Amino acid sequence: MVYEILKKYGIRGGYHDQHFLIDERILDRIVDAADIQPHETILEIGAGIGNLTERLMAKAGHVIAIERDPELVFVLKDRFGEPDNFTLINGDVLDVDFPAFDKVVANLPYSISSEITFKLFKYDFKLAVLMYQYEFAQRLVAQANSKDYSRLSVNAHYFADTSMIMKIPRGAFSPPPEVLSAVVEIKPRPAHFEVLDKEYFLNFVTAVFGQRRKKMRNSILRNKQLLGIEDMKEFINELPQELLDKRPENLEPEEFAKLANMMFTHKEK
């Protein structure tokens, strides 16, 4: 079925550097993982030729699909028409305001995975089942003291619980990409720790991971202007020394929050 669609619309391998998921079993597993209920509205980002869209429409009360490419928008309109349970938005996902949705299921554009993920965290939803490049997925779900633990891991942990559902081989796509892929489940929840200023916390984590091999003390001192604390050389002695002697990859998310809260309070004074 999938190959027939590609042939019908004259879409060939390497189309605009896009890789279409064509493995029917994996498409079904992704939809099953989302546990879609008949009353739910599902957001799909980057609908492509509609392989996943078709399955979502069979399960959900309503599907909102976002696709930027005008040629693929034509394919989607031609395949599905304008049924009452389907809304197609032609636009850039980073520019579009998302309508209300319950869950998001998508094969994301890998080049903007981080931007899309953190945009999603600004919205209220129950569950996300998203496909990423495998290395990105590893960082997203990583825990402290692991080689993949990064600012992405810490920031994601602030917003949600994440887990990898499955690894996807290259042969599941047409054309096969050069990288492996993975599907991640994201369940938004309130943070497990207090953050006095969310933006400051996220910026702090990003800043110190810019020098992940340095101890926290050195990373903080080198970022004093970015963190807005001119007297950092003196103030740093008031911070927990046991945390300053660790590298960023060794701190738990709540420990980053503790340091960020202390610095934010000092800066505001």
C-alpha positions as CSV (number, residue, x, y, z in Angstrom):
1,M,0.0,0.0,0.0
2,V,2.7,2.5,1.0
3,Y,4.8,1.8,-2.2
4,E,1.6,2.3,-4.3
5,I,1.1,5.7,-2.8
6,L,4.7,6.8,-3.4
7,K,4.4,5.6,-7.0
8,K,1.0,7.2,-7.6
9,Y,2.2,10.6,-6.6
10,G,5.6,10.3,-8.2
11,I,7.4,10.7,-4.9
12,R,10.9,9.2,-5.2
13,G,13.7,8.3,-2.9
14,G,15.4,11.4,-1.4
15,Y,12.4,13.6,-1.9
16,H,13.5,17.0,-0.3
17,D,15.7,15.0,2.0
18,Q,12.7,13.4,3.6
19,H,12.5,9.7,4.7
20,F,9.0,8.2,4.8
21,L,8.2,5.5,7.3
22,I,6.9,2.6,5.2
23,D,7.1,-0.4,7.5
24,E,3.4,-1.2,8.2
25,R,4.2,-3.2,11.4
26,I,6.1,-0.3,12.9
27,L,3.4,2.2,11.9
28,D,0.9,0.0,13.7
29,R,3.1,-0.3,16.8
30,I,3.5,3.5,17.1
31,V,-0.3,4.0,17.0
32,D,-0.8,1.2,19.5
33,A,1.7,2.8,21.9
34,A,-0.4,6.0,21.9
35,D,-3.5,4.0,23.2
36,I,-5.8,6.4,21.3
37,Q,-9.4,6.6,22.5
38,P,-12.3,7.5,20.2
39,H,-12.9,10.9,21.9
40,E,-9.3,12.1,21.7
41,T,-7.8,14.7,19.4
42,I,-4.4,13.8,18.0
43,L,-1.8,16.2,16.8
44,E,0.6,14.9,14.0
45,I,3.6,17.0,13.1
46,G,5.1,16.4,9.7
47,A,2.4,14.3,8.2
48,G,4.3,13.5,5.0
49,I,2.3,11.3,2.6
50,G,-0.1,10.3,5.3
51,N,1.0,6.8,6.3
52,L,0.7,7.5,10.0
53,T,-2.2,9.9,9.5
54,E,-4.4,7.2,8.0
55,R,-4.0,5.0,11.1
56,L,-4.5,7.9,13.5
57,M,-7.8,8.8,11.7
58,A,-9.1,5.3,12.1
59,K,-8.7,5.5,15.9
60,A,-9.1,9.1,17.0
61,G,-12.1,11.4,17.3
62,H,-10.1,14.1,15.4
63,V,-6.6,14.4,13.8
64,I,-4.8,17.7,13.3
65,A,-2.0,17.2,10.9
66,I,0.7,19.9,10.2
67,E,2.7,19.7,7.0
68,R,4.9,22.4,5.5
69,D,5.6,21.1,2.0
70,P,2.9,22.2,-0.5
71,E,3.4,19.1,-2.6
72,L,2.8,16.8,0.4
73,V,-0.2,18.9,1.4
74,F,-1.6,18.2,-2.0
75,V,-1.0,14.4,-1.5
76,L,-2.8,14.6,1.9
77,K,-5.8,16.5,0.5
78,D,-6.0,14.1,-2.4
79,R,-5.8,11.0,-0.2
80,F,-8.2,12.1,2.6
81,G,-10.3,14.9,1.3
82,E,-12.0,17.1,4.0
83,P,-13.6,14.7,6.5
84,D,-15.1,16.2,9.7
85,N,-12.5,14.4,11.8
86,F,-9.4,15.8,10.0
87,T,-7.8,19.2,10.0
88,L,-4.8,19.8,7.8
89,I,-2.6,22.8,8.5
90,N,-0.1,23.9,5.9
91,G,2.6,25.7,7.7
92,D,6.0,25.6,9.6
93,V,5.5,23.7,12.9
94,L,7.7,26.3,14.7
95,D,5.5,29.1,13.6
96,V,2.1,27.5,14.0
97,D,0.0,27.9,17.2
98,F,-1.2,24.4,18.0
99,P,-5.0,24.0,18.4
100,A,-6.0,22.1,21.6
101,F,-5.0,18.4,21.5
102,D,-4.9,15.4,23.8
103,K,-1.9,13.5,22.4
104,V,0.8,14.0,19.8
105,V,2.0,11.2,17.6
106,A,4.6,12.0,15.0
107,N,7.7,11.2,13.0
108,L,9.5,14.5,13.7
109,P,11.8,16.4,11.4
110,Y,15.2,15.4,12.9
111,S,16.9,18.8,12.3
112,I,14.5,20.6,14.6
113,S,13.7,17.9,17.1
114,S,14.8,19.9,20.1
115,E,12.9,23.0,19.2
116,I,9.7,21.1,18.5
117,T,9.9,19.1,21.7
118,F,10.3,22.1,23.9
119,K,7.6,23.9,22.1
120,L,5.3,21.0,22.9
121,F,6.1,21.4,26.6
122,K,4.4,24.8,26.5
123,Y,1.0,23.0,25.8
124,D,-1.2,20.9,27.9
125,F,-1.5,17.3,26.7
126,K,-1.6,13.8,28.1
127,L,1.0,11.8,26.1
128,A,3.5,12.1,23.2
129,V,4.8,9.2,21.1
130,L,7.5,10.7,18.9
131,M,10.2,9.4,16.6
132,Y,13.6,10.9,16.8
133,Q,17.1,10.2,15.5
134,Y,18.4,7.5,17.8
135,E,21.3,9.5,19.3
136,F,18.8,12.3,20.2
137,A,16.4,9.8,21.8
138,Q,19.3,8.5,23.9
139,R,20.0,11.9,25.2
140,L,16.4,12.7,25.8
141,V,15.8,9.7,28.1
142,A,19.3,9.6,29.7
143,Q,19.8,9.5,33.5
144,A,22.6,11.2,35.5
145,N,26.1,9.6,35.4
146,S,25.6,8.2,31.9
147,K,27.5,9.2,28.8
148,D,24.3,10.4,27.0
149,Y,23.2,12.6,30.0
150,S,23.0,16.2,28.7
151,R,21.2,19.5,29.1
152,L,18.4,17.9,26.9
153,S,18.0,15.1,29.5
154,V,17.8,17.6,32.5
155,N,15.4,20.0,30.8
156,A,13.2,17.2,29.6
157,H,13.1,15.6,33.0
158,Y,11.8,18.9,34.4
159,F,8.7,18.7,32.2
160,A,8.0,15.0,31.8
161,D,8.8,11.3,32.2
162,T,10.5,9.9,29.1
163,S,11.2,6.3,28.0
164,M,12.4,4.7,24.8
165,I,9.8,2.4,23.3
166,M,11.6,0.9,20.3
167,K,14.6,1.3,18.0
168,I,13.8,1.7,14.3
169,P,16.1,0.2,11.6
170,R,17.1,2.2,8.5
171,G,15.2,-0.2,6.2
172,A,11.8,0.9,7.7
173,F,12.1,4.1,5.6
174,S,12.0,5.0,2.0
175,P,14.7,6.0,1.2
176,P,16.7,4.5,4.1
177,P,18.4,7.3,6.2
178,E,22.0,7.2,7.2
179,V,21.1,7.2,10.9
180,L,19.1,4.9,13.2
181,S,15.8,6.1,14.6
182,A,13.9,5.5,17.9
183,V,10.4,6.1,19.2
184,V,10.1,7.8,22.6
185,E,7.1,8.0,25.0
186,I,6.8,11.3,26.8
187,K,4.3,11.8,29.7
188,P,4.1,15.4,30.9
189,R,3.8,15.9,34.7
190,P,4.4,18.6,37.3
191,A,8.1,19.0,38.2
192,H,9.4,16.8,41.0
193,F,11.4,19.8,42.3
194,E,10.9,23.5,42.8
195,V,12.3,26.0,40.3
196,L,12.0,29.7,41.2
197,D,12.4,30.9,37.6
198,K,11.9,28.3,34.8
199,E,13.7,30.4,32.2
200,Y,16.7,30.9,34.4
201,F,16.9,27.3,35.3
202,L,16.8,26.1,31.7
203,N,19.4,28.7,30.7
204,F,21.7,27.7,33.6
205,V,21.6,24.0,32.6
206,T,22.4,24.9,29.0
207,A,25.3,27.1,30.1
208,V,27.1,24.6,32.3
209,F,26.6,21.8,29.8
210,G,28.5,23.9,27.3
211,Q,31.6,22.8,29.2
212,R,30.5,19.3,30.4
213,R,34.0,18.0,31.1
214,K,34.8,20.9,33.5
215,K,33.7,20.9,37.1
216,M,30.6,22.9,38.0
217,R,32.7,25.5,39.8
218,N,34.7,26.4,36.6
219,S,31.6,26.2,34.4
220,I,29.7,28.6,36.6
221,L,32.6,31.1,36.9
222,R,33.0,31.1,33.1
223,N,29.3,31.9,32.7
224,K,28.9,34.7,35.3
225,Q,27.8,37.3,32.8
226,L,25.3,35.0,31.2
227,L,24.0,34.1,34.6
228,G,23.7,37.7,35.6
229,I,26.0,37.6,38.7
230,E,28.9,40.0,38.5
231,D,30.3,39.1,42.0
232,M,30.4,35.4,41.2
233,K,33.9,34.9,42.5
234,E,32.8,35.8,46.0
235,F,29.3,34.4,45.8
236,I,30.3,31.0,44.6
237,N,31.7,30.2,48.0
238,E,28.1,30.3,49.3
239,L,27.0,27.5,47.0
240,P,27.1,23.8,48.1
241,Q,30.8,22.8,47.6
242,E,29.9,19.1,47.1
243,L,28.0,20.1,44.0
244,L,30.6,22.5,42.6
245,D,33.2,19.7,42.7
246,K,31.1,17.5,40.4
247,R,30.8,17.7,36.6
248,P,27.5,18.5,35.0
249,E,26.9,14.9,33.9
250,N,27.0,13.8,37.6
251,L,24.3,16.1,38.9
252,E,20.7,15.1,39.3
253,P,18.1,17.4,37.9
254,E,17.0,18.6,41.3
255,E,20.6,19.5,42.1
256,F,20.7,21.7,39.1
257,A,17.5,23.3,40.4
258,K,19.1,23.9,43.8
259,L,22.0,25.7,42.4
260,A,19.9,27.7,39.9
261,N,17.5,28.8,42.7
262,M,20.3,30.0,44.9
263,M,21.9,32.0,42.0
264,F,18.5,33.4,40.9
265,T,17.7,34.6,44.4
266,H,21.2,36.3,44.7
267,K,20.8,37.9,41.3
268,E,17.4,39.3,42.2
269,K,18.8,40.9,45.3
